[in-house]
Amino acid sequence: MTEYIEIGYTCGVVGIKGQLRTKLDVFDIQEYKKQKELFLAKRGSKELVPYRVLAIEIRTDSEMVILLEGIDSRDKATDMVGYTLYLHESKLPKLKGNKFYYFEVIGFTIQDENLGTLGTIANIYDMPAQDIIAMNYQNKEVLIPITDAFILQPDRENRILHTRLPEGLLEVYLQD
């Protein structure tokens, strides 16, 4: 499943024709309105099932209603509430500026504007209050909040993530 990226989930039913209300966790929902295929999985399952998309209606900046081939009644749609939505990574919109997909920066080097080359991104934790980069630095795990104040720009070509870390952040992790 490493090539398939979770983009949201089904959260309700609309009408009687099988439309599913979905919540998406994406930068710009408008970039997803022309998707021709989505993959769905039951909550907790790793088995992805491809569905051809017949119609998409954008409702808000995080919600859309979709109609999938084979889901043609309210009952069938009701059975699919709570499913996770996936998209093949090749179908994700290209990001610009300081935006990046979490999966793409794993293994990038952290290059701080004041401290220089620091370490490698080992993981990204999706936390309720704040998403966090886990970096290996001097054999310690250093956690960096993902915020515009600290994360400047990804350099995809050279696999570098440029940062501006707050003073004292590294020292907190180096103390015994």
FIPA-723187 format. One line per field, with one value per residue: residue number from 1; residue in three letters; x, y, z of N, C-alpha, C, O in turn. Coordinates in Angstrom, 2 decimals, padded with zeros to 5 digits, m for minus. Last residue first. Layout:
BEGIN
margu [NUM_...]
drendo [Ala_...]
n_xx [X_...]
n_yy [Y_...]
n_zz [Z_...]
ca_xx [X_...]
ca_yy [Y_...]
ca_zz [Z_...]
c_xx [X_...]
c_yy [Y_...]
c_zz [Z_...]
o_xx [X_...]
o_yy [Y_...]
o_zz [Z_...]
END
This chain:
BEGIN
margu [176_175_174_173_172_171_170_169_168_167_166_165_164_163_162_161_160_159_158_157_156_155_154_153_152_151_150_149_148_147_146_145_144_143_142_141_140_139_138_137_136_135_134_133_132_131_130_129_128_127_126_125_124_123_122_121_120_119_118_117_116_115_114_113_112_111_110_109_108_107_106_105_104_103_102_101_100_99_98_97_96_95_94_93_92_91_90_89_88_87_86_85_84_83_82_81_80_79_78_77_76_75_74_73_72_71_70_69_68_67_66_65_64_63_62_61_60_59_58_57_56_55_54_53_52_51_50_49_48_47_46_45_44_43_42_41_40_39_38_37_36_35_34_33_32_31_30_29_28_27_26_25_24_23_22_21_20_19_18_17_16_15_14_13_12_11_10_9_8_7_6_5_4_3_2_1]
drendo [Asp_Gln_Leu_Tyr_Val_Glu_Leu_Leu_Gly_Glu_Pro_Leu_Arg_Thr_His_Leu_Ile_Arg_Asn_Glu_Arg_Asp_Pro_Gln_Leu_Ile_Phe_Ala_Asp_Thr_Ile_Pro_Ile_Leu_Val_Glu_Lys_Asn_Gln_Tyr_Asn_Met_Ala_Ile_Ile_Asp_Gln_Ala_Pro_Met_Asp_Tyr_Ile_Asn_Ala_Ile_Thr_Gly_Leu_Thr_Gly_Leu_Asn_Glu_Asp_Gln_Ile_Thr_Phe_Gly_Ile_Val_Glu_Phe_Tyr_Tyr_Phe_Lys_Asn_Gly_Lys_Leu_Lys_Pro_Leu_Lys_Ser_Glu_His_Leu_Tyr_Leu_Thr_Tyr_Gly_Val_Met_Asp_Thr_Ala_Lys_Asp_Arg_Ser_Asp_Ile_Gly_Glu_Leu_Leu_Ile_Val_Met_Glu_Ser_Asp_Thr_Arg_Ile_Glu_Ile_Ala_Leu_Val_Arg_Tyr_Pro_Val_Leu_Glu_Lys_Ser_Gly_Arg_Lys_Ala_Leu_Phe_Leu_Glu_Lys_Gln_Lys_Lys_Tyr_Glu_Gln_Ile_Asp_Phe_Val_Asp_Leu_Lys_Thr_Arg_Leu_Gln_Gly_Lys_Ile_Gly_Val_Val_Gly_Cys_Thr_Tyr_Gly_Ile_Glu_Ile_Tyr_Glu_Thr_Met]
n_xx [020.97_020.22_019.37_016.87_017.42_019.04_017.27_016.00_017.49_015.66_013.76_014.88_014.06_014.91_014.49_015.14_016.31_016.69_017.23_014.61_013.11_013.42_010.88_011.18_010.67_009.38_008.81_006.53_004.74_005.26_005.59_008.01_010.28_012.16_014.81_016.34_019.90_022.31_022.42_019.22_016.53_013.34_010.02_007.70_004.24_001.18_m000.77_m002.95_m002.89_m000.26_001.49_004.89_007.18_010.64_013.22_015.20_018.49_020.34_021.69_023.55_022.96_021.93_020.41_018.77_019.21_018.18_017.63_017.21_014.63_013.37_010.24_008.92_006.67_004.77_003.75_004.04_004.36_004.86_006.24_005.87_003.55_002.64_000.55_m002.02_m001.72_m001.32_000.74_m000.35_m003.78_m005.74_m008.39_m010.56_m012.13_m015.53_m017.71_m020.17_m021.06_m023.71_m024.82_m024.66_m026.58_m028.87_m029.10_m027.43_m025.19_m022.19_m021.24_m019.18_m019.98_m020.10_m019.45_m019.08_m016.67_m014.96_m013.27_m014.38_m017.48_m018.39_m018.09_m019.02_m018.44_m019.22_m018.01_m015.03_m014.51_m012.59_m010.68_m010.01_m007.48_m006.98_m006.45_m008.78_m009.60_m012.52_m012.22_m011.14_m010.97_m009.67_m010.93_m010.74_m010.82_m010.99_m011.62_m011.37_m009.03_m008.54_m010.27_m008.99_m005.86_m004.68_m006.76_m008.62_m012.13_m015.05_m018.02_m021.04_m022.04_m024.99_m027.12_m029.56_m030.79_m028.90_m025.85_m024.22_m020.93_m018.20_m015.19_m012.05_m008.73_m006.39_m003.58_m002.02_m000.16_002.25_002.17_000.82]
n_yy [015.01_016.97_016.97_018.11_020.78_021.53_021.98_024.40_026.75_028.69_026.93_026.45_026.59_024.44_022.49_019.29_017.65_016.34_017.67_017.92_019.11_020.91_022.62_025.29_025.74_025.33_027.17_028.61_026.76_023.60_020.80_020.53_018.00_016.06_013.84_011.11_010.71_010.57_013.18_012.89_012.14_013.59_013.71_016.31_016.39_018.19_018.85_017.65_014.88_014.00_012.10_012.18_010.94_009.94_010.73_012.93_013.40_016.40_018.97_021.52_024.69_026.57_028.41_026.95_023.41_020.74_017.37_015.18_012.70_010.50_011.66_013.23_011.90_011.62_014.26_016.50_020.03_023.53_025.80_025.49_022.89_019.58_017.91_015.68_012.14_009.98_008.56_007.42_006.68_007.28_006.26_006.51_004.21_004.06_005.16_003.70_001.58_001.08_003.29_002.51_000.50_002.07_003.86_002.66_002.12_001.49_001.09_003.92_006.51_009.83_012.03_015.20_016.61_018.86_020.94_023.24_021.79_020.32_019.16_016.18_013.86_010.72_008.25_006.59_003.20_001.83_m000.83_m001.55_m002.79_m004.01_m003.45_m002.19_m000.14_000.36_m000.82_001.29_002.36_004.49_006.06_007.63_010.15_013.46_016.10_017.24_017.80_020.45_021.35_020.99_021.38_019.66_017.33_015.25_015.09_013.29_012.65_011.04_009.27_008.26_006.58_007.75_009.22_011.58_010.74_009.53_009.77_009.59_008.19_009.99_010.67_009.85_007.81_006.60_003.96_002.77_001.14_m001.21]
n_zz [028.83_025.93_023.36_023.22_023.75_021.63_019.52_020.40_020.65_018.38_015.91_012.54_009.61_006.81_003.89_003.07_000.15_m002.36_m004.68_m005.69_m003.66_m001.15_000.65_002.96_005.88_009.00_011.02_010.37_009.36_010.93_012.45_015.03_015.34_017.52_017.27_018.61_018.33_016.98_015.86_014.80_012.84_013.31_012.70_012.51_013.27_013.57_016.38_017.67_016.86_014.52_012.68_012.31_010.10_010.15_009.61_007.96_009.18_010.05_009.48_008.00_009.64_011.36_009.89_008.17_008.07_006.43_006.66_003.94_003.53_004.59_003.66_001.85_000.86_002.87_003.09_000.43_000.85_000.32_m000.33_m003.87_m004.88_m005.87_m008.12_m006.98_m007.44_m009.02_m007.95_m005.66_m005.83_m002.97_m000.78_001.97_004.16_005.30_006.49_004.50_003.02_003.54_002.28_m000.40_m000.45_000.25_m001.87_m004.83_m006.33_m006.91_m009.45_m009.45_m007.15_m006.49_m003.74_m002.42_m000.15_001.99_002.43_001.52_000.28_m002.01_m005.27_m006.61_m009.12_m010.66_m011.02_m010.67_m010.09_m007.50_m006.07_m002.77_m000.66_002.41_004.94_007.36_008.99_007.18_003.85_001.22_m002.18_m004.61_m007.57_m010.70_m011.75_m010.58_m010.65_m008.13_m006.88_m006.68_m004.75_m002.31_m001.45_000.53_002.41_003.59_003.10_003.55_001.64_000.99_m001.84_m003.54_m004.13_m004.57_m002.63_m000.56_000.78_003.69_005.20_005.06_003.91_003.97_002.66_001.53_001.65_m001.21_m002.40_m002.31_m000.09_000.00]
ca_xx [020.77_020.45_020.73_016.99_016.44_019.64_018.15_015.24_017.38_016.86_013.86_014.50_014.51_014.21_015.09_014.07_016.62_016.16_018.38_015.69_012.85_014.19_011.50_011.01_010.75_009.62_010.00_007.61_005.40_004.64_005.41_006.63_010.15_010.84_014.44_015.18_018.70_021.75_023.40_020.28_017.67_014.64_011.00_008.78_005.62_001.98_000.30_m002.75_m004.13_m000.77_000.24_003.81_006.31_009.21_012.96_013.82_017.59_020.06_021.44_023.01_023.52_022.73_021.41_019.41_018.73_019.21_017.22_018.12_015.25_014.71_010.94_010.11_007.76_005.48_004.57_003.37_004.89_003.96_006.70_006.20_004.55_002.64_001.91_m001.61_m001.78_m002.49_000.97_000.51_m002.43_m005.43_m006.99_m010.31_m011.03_m014.43_m016.58_m019.82_m019.70_m022.74_m024.81_m023.83_m025.20_m028.44_m028.81_m028.60_m026.32_m022.86_m021.61_m019.78_m019.07_m020.92_m019.01_m020.01_m017.25_m016.03_m012.82_m012.94_m016.73_m019.32_m017.37_m019.54_m017.91_m019.50_m018.99_m015.80_m014.57_m013.92_m010.78_m010.89_m008.02_m007.43_m005.43_m008.38_m008.75_m011.69_m012.93_m010.86_m011.60_m009.56_m010.53_m010.71_m011.58_m010.49_m011.61_m012.72_m009.46_m007.63_m010.63_m009.97_m006.84_m004.38_m005.91_m007.55_m010.78_m014.18_m016.65_m020.43_m021.34_m023.91_m025.84_m028.89_m031.18_m029.92_m026.65_m024.94_m022.39_m018.79_m016.62_m012.93_m009.94_m006.77_m004.88_m002.00_m001.50_002.00_003.00_000.00]
ca_yy [013.68_016.89_016.51_016.68_020.07_021.34_020.81_023.18_025.87_028.58_027.90_025.93_027.68_024.81_023.66_020.12_018.48_015.64_017.31_017.42_017.72_020.85_021.36_024.87_026.76_024.60_026.31_029.32_027.67_024.91_021.23_020.81_019.36_016.32_015.23_011.51_011.04_009.35_012.73_013.89_011.52_013.64_013.04_015.60_016.55_017.17_019.36_019.10_015.67_014.16_012.83_011.78_012.09_009.68_009.30_012.73_012.84_014.97_018.41_020.17_023.85_025.48_028.89_028.16_024.59_021.78_018.67_015.79_013.98_010.30_010.68_013.81_012.19_010.43_013.69_015.33_018.73_022.40_025.07_026.30_023.94_020.67_018.37_016.94_013.29_010.81_009.16_008.60_006.28_007.66_006.30_006.81_005.13_003.54_004.82_004.80_002.05_000.04_003.24_003.62_000.17_000.94_004.38_002.80_002.78_001.93_m000.08_002.85_005.49_008.73_011.23_014.09_016.43_017.88_019.62_023.08_022.76_021.00_019.79_017.52_014.49_012.14_008.71_007.73_004.25_002.24_000.32_m001.90_m001.67_m004.45_m003.02_m003.18_m001.16_000.86_m000.81_000.16_002.39_003.19_006.10_006.39_009.12_012.10_015.39_017.12_016.40_019.68_021.59_019.99_022.09_021.08_017.69_015.97_014.94_014.32_012.35_012.27_009.24_009.23_005.98_007.13_007.81_011.17_011.85_009.25_009.82_009.95_008.39_008.90_011.00_011.25_008.09_007.60_004.52_003.63_002.33_000.00]
ca_zz [029.40_027.38_023.61_022.94_024.58_022.95_019.50_020.16_021.81_019.20_017.01_013.85_010.49_008.03_004.51_003.60_001.32_m001.19_m003.85_m006.55_m004.06_m002.38_000.25_001.56_004.84_007.75_011.13_011.04_008.42_010.92_011.06_014.63_014.80_016.97_017.49_017.82_019.12_017.59_016.87_014.99_013.52_012.64_013.56_011.83_013.73_012.90_015.52_017.79_016.88_015.88_012.47_013.19_010.38_010.21_009.80_008.39_008.19_010.10_010.80_007.83_008.59_011.94_010.84_007.66_008.78_006.26_007.21_004.89_003.18_004.05_004.50_002.49_m000.07_002.42_004.15_000.97_000.49_000.57_000.84_m002.70_m005.12_m004.91_m007.83_m007.60_m006.54_m009.33_m009.27_m005.52_m006.19_m004.34_m001.18_000.56_003.92_004.50_007.35_005.38_002.77_003.91_003.75_000.08_m000.78_001.09_m000.54_m003.95_m006.99_m005.68_m008.66_m010.24_m007.63_m006.97_m004.88_m002.59_m001.47_001.79_002.87_001.28_001.08_m001.11_m004.16_m006.32_m007.91_m010.44_m012.01_m010.18_m011.09_m007.97_m006.99_m003.88_m001.42_001.09_003.98_006.36_009.57_008.28_005.12_002.10_m000.87_m003.97_m006.17_m009.94_m012.48_m010.39_m011.93_m008.71_m006.87_m007.53_m006.15_m002.74_m002.27_000.48_001.28_004.25_002.58_004.13_002.03_001.49_m000.56_m003.36_m003.75_m005.72_m002.74_m001.52_000.28_002.45_005.16_006.36_003.67_004.35_003.40_001.32_002.25_m000.15_m002.26_m003.46_m000.02_000.00]
c_xx [019.84_020.18_021.06_018.37_016.60_018.71_018.73_016.14_016.64_016.58_015.12_014.63_014.05_014.80_014.22_014.72_015.35_016.57_017.99_016.88_014.01_014.11_012.27_011.61_010.40_009.56_010.37_008.91_006.57_005.42_004.57_006.57_008.69_010.71_013.11_014.80_017.56_020.58_022.85_021.17_018.79_015.67_012.30_009.68_006.57_003.45_001.03_m001.78_m003.91_m002.02_m000.46_002.62_005.14_008.46_011.47_013.55_016.20_019.05_021.27_022.88_022.83_023.35_022.39_020.48_019.49_018.65_018.40_017.53_016.20_015.38_012.29_010.81_009.01_006.70_005.38_004.30_003.99_004.63_005.78_006.67_004.83_003.78_001.82_m000.18_m001.37_m002.62_m000.17_000.78_m001.55_m004.01_m006.89_m008.82_m010.82_m013.36_m015.41_m018.73_m019.29_m021.30_m023.80_m023.72_m024.25_m026.98_m028.29_m028.16_m027.58_m024.05_m022.27_m020.04_m019.82_m019.97_m020.05_m019.58_m018.19_m016.48_m013.86_m012.41_m015.25_m018.63_m018.40_m018.80_m018.53_m018.87_m019.27_m016.71_m015.49_m013.77_m012.24_m011.01_m008.86_m008.13_m005.80_m007.30_m008.26_m010.90_m011.98_m011.71_m011.23_m010.14_m010.45_m010.24_m011.65_m011.40_m011.05_m012.76_m010.78_m008.02_m009.76_m010.35_m007.81_m005.46_m005.69_m006.49_m009.81_m012.78_m015.98_m019.05_m020.78_m023.36_m024.70_m027.52_m030.45_m030.16_m027.64_m025.76_m022.92_m020.31_m017.29_m014.37_m010.76_m008.03_m005.21_m003.42_m001.53_000.64_002.77_000.85]
c_yy [013.68_015.48_016.42_016.12_018.56_020.59_020.50_021.94_024.57_027.68_027.64_026.99_027.28_026.07_024.11_021.27_019.22_016.34_016.60_016.93_017.12_019.40_021.54_023.50_026.23_025.61_025.64_028.51_028.42_025.80_022.50_021.29_019.58_017.78_015.46_012.93_011.35_009.61_011.56_013.43_012.55_012.90_012.95_014.98_015.71_017.47_018.19_019.65_017.19_015.04_012.90_012.71_011.56_011.00_008.98_011.22_012.66_014.59_016.90_019.51_022.50_024.55_027.80_028.71_025.83_023.04_019.62_017.10_014.41_011.59_010.39_012.86_012.72_010.77_012.50_014.69_017.65_021.11_023.89_025.45_024.68_021.64_019.58_017.30_014.56_012.02_010.10_009.29_007.53_007.17_006.72_006.90_005.27_004.63_004.20_004.34_003.26_000.52_002.20_003.58_001.26_000.58_003.26_003.33_002.84_002.78_000.25_001.64_004.43_007.75_010.18_013.36_015.23_017.83_018.52_021.74_022.56_022.11_020.56_018.05_015.87_012.59_010.20_008.21_005.35_003.33_000.56_m000.68_m002.19_m003.29_m003.43_m002.59_m002.21_m000.31_m000.31_000.31_001.14_003.31_004.67_006.68_007.81_011.10_013.97_016.37_016.18_018.20_020.76_020.15_021.08_021.86_019.20_016.26_015.78_014.06_013.56_011.89_010.61_009.15_006.96_006.54_007.07_009.67_011.29_010.47_009.53_010.02_008.62_009.24_009.77_011.63_009.57_007.84_005.39_004.32_003.26_001.26]
c_zz [030.58_027.87_025.09_023.24_024.43_023.88_020.88_020.21_021.57_020.40_017.85_014.93_011.89_008.65_005.70_004.36_001.74_000.12_m002.55_m005.73_m004.86_m002.83_m001.06_001.33_003.45_006.60_009.81_011.05_009.05_009.96_011.09_013.18_014.40_016.58_016.80_018.23_018.15_018.53_017.69_016.14_013.58_013.49_012.77_012.89_012.87_013.16_014.87_016.76_016.89_015.87_013.82_012.96_011.17_010.33_009.72_008.43_008.77_009.04_010.81_009.19_008.50_010.90_011.28_008.59_008.31_006.91_007.10_005.36_004.30_003.60_003.82_003.46_000.62_001.57_003.65_001.99_001.07_000.12_001.20_m001.55_m003.82_m005.21_m006.90_m007.21_m007.27_m008.41_m009.67_m006.85_m006.20_m004.63_m002.65_000.30_002.42_004.32_006.60_006.34_003.61_003.78_004.24_001.61_m000.27_000.82_000.37_m002.60_m006.14_m006.14_m007.33_m009.34_m008.42_m007.63_m005.22_m003.85_m001.44_000.34_002.62_001.78_000.77_m000.30_m003.32_m005.10_m007.79_m009.13_m011.89_m011.30_m010.57_m009.02_m007.39_m004.78_m002.58_000.39_002.57_005.46_008.58_008.89_006.19_003.35_m000.10_m002.57_m005.66_m008.52_m011.69_m011.08_m011.80_m010.04_m007.60_m007.63_m007.10_m004.21_m002.88_m000.27_001.29_003.18_003.39_003.62_002.67_002.02_m000.23_m001.94_m003.59_m005.39_m003.85_m001.54_m000.73_002.08_003.78_006.33_005.01_004.00_003.73_002.09_002.07_000.34_m001.02_m003.38_m001.20_000.00]
o_xx [019.57_019.26_022.07_018.53_016.49_019.17_018.88_015.80_016.66_015.56_015.56_015.51_013.00_015.87_012.99_015.42_014.59_017.09_018.85_017.46_014.33_014.93_011.82_012.73_009.43_008.54_011.55_009.99_007.50_006.62_003.35_007.40_008.19_010.99_012.94_014.50_017.79_020.31_022.91_020.70_019.26_015.67_012.36_010.05_006.28_003.86_001.45_m001.93_m004.60_m002.20_m001.18_002.73_004.47_009.06_011.08_013.64_016.05_018.78_021.99_023.84_021.66_024.18_023.56_021.38_020.70_017.74_019.48_017.00_016.01_016.58_012.34_011.85_010.08_007.68_006.56_005.50_003.28_005.36_005.93_007.42_004.13_004.83_001.02_000.25_m000.47_m003.54_m000.01_001.04_m001.97_m003.14_m007.82_m008.07_m010.89_m013.67_m014.40_m018.81_m018.19_m020.40_m023.12_m022.64_m023.16_m026.22_m027.38_m026.98_m028.67_m023.93_m022.86_m019.18_m020.97_m019.25_m020.77_m019.36_m018.11_m016.66_m013.65_m011.24_m014.89_m019.14_m019.17_m018.87_m018.57_m018.79_m019.53_m016.24_m016.58_m012.99_m013.01_m011.40_m008.47_m009.22_m005.03_m007.24_m007.41_m011.48_m010.77_m011.90_m011.03_m009.84_m011.08_m009.30_m012.50_m012.63_m010.68_m013.85_m011.27_m007.40_m010.19_m010.72_m007.48_m005.92_m006.41_m005.49_m010.14_m012.29_m016.32_m018.92_m020.14_m024.10_m023.54_m026.83_m030.68_m029.80_m027.25_m026.29_m022.16_m020.93_m017.00_m014.73_m010.24_m008.36_m004.40_m004.33_m001.12_000.33_003.08_000.31]
o_yy [012.63_014.82_015.83_014.90_017.82_019.82_019.34_020.96_023.69_027.84_026.50_027.85_027.69_026.54_024.15_021.05_019.70_015.72_016.30_015.89_015.94_018.56_022.24_023.23_026.68_026.25_025.42_029.09_028.82_025.62_022.47_022.09_018.89_018.68_015.10_013.19_011.79_008.81_011.55_013.30_013.03_013.02_012.33_015.64_014.56_018.62_017.27_020.79_017.93_015.85_011.98_013.93_010.61_012.04_007.90_010.54_012.28_015.35_016.20_019.48_022.36_023.71_028.09_029.42_025.77_023.67_019.34_017.87_014.05_011.58_010.06_013.20_012.68_010.01_012.38_014.60_017.86_021.08_023.30_024.48_024.52_021.25_020.49_017.02_014.52_012.83_010.92_010.49_008.58_007.24_006.55_007.52_004.29_005.82_003.85_003.26_003.78_m000.08_002.42_003.82_000.96_000.37_003.48_003.26_003.06_003.99_m000.62_001.22_004.10_008.10_009.69_013.97_014.37_018.86_017.37_021.43_021.80_023.22_021.36_017.45_016.63_011.83_010.88_008.54_005.08_004.27_m000.38_000.39_m003.12_m002.87_m003.22_m001.38_m003.03_m001.33_m000.54_001.41_000.07_004.27_003.77_007.44_006.97_011.20_013.35_016.04_015.05_017.45_020.41_019.17_020.39_022.89_019.94_015.56_016.89_012.93_014.70_010.91_011.26_008.99_006.55_006.06_005.88_008.94_010.61_011.16_009.30_010.30_007.93_010.40_008.65_012.82_010.43_008.06_004.98_005.18_004.45_002.36]
o_zz [031.16_027.38_025.46_023.37_025.40_024.72_021.25_020.87_022.43_021.09_018.01_014.87_012.36_008.27_005.62_005.36_000.90_001.04_m001.73_m006.03_m004.71_m002.44_m001.96_001.76_002.84_006.38_009.54_011.07_008.35_009.78_011.24_012.74_013.52_017.37_015.63_019.40_017.02_019.42_018.92_017.28_012.55_014.71_011.72_013.86_012.54_013.25_015.57_016.31_016.19_014.96_014.21_013.05_010.77_010.62_009.29_007.41_009.93_008.11_011.52_009.96_008.87_011.25_011.54_008.14_008.09_006.37_007.62_004.56_005.46_003.32_002.63_004.02_000.01_001.56_003.98_001.76_002.06_m000.87_002.27_m001.74_m002.82_m005.72_m007.12_m006.08_m008.11_m008.57_m010.58_m006.88_m006.68_m003.76_m003.43_001.06_001.68_004.34_007.21_006.93_003.46_004.37_005.24_002.16_000.23_001.76_001.17_m002.24_m006.66_m006.30_m006.70_m008.57_m008.10_m008.56_m004.35_m004.90_m000.57_m000.31_003.02_001.59_m000.13_m000.20_m003.85_m004.02_m008.76_m008.17_m012.88_m012.40_m010.08_m008.85_m007.60_m004.32_m003.28_000.78_001.64_005.24_008.93_009.25_006.11_003.86_m000.67_m001.86_m006.20_m008.30_m011.97_m011.00_m012.80_m010.51_m007.67_m008.38_m008.20_m004.85_m003.84_000.21_001.96_003.06_003.82_003.69_002.36_002.75_m001.06_m000.97_m003.51_m006.29_m004.05_m000.62_m001.68_002.95_002.84_007.36_005.99_003.81_003.77_002.17_002.42_m000.45_000.06_m004.21_m001.09_000.09]
END
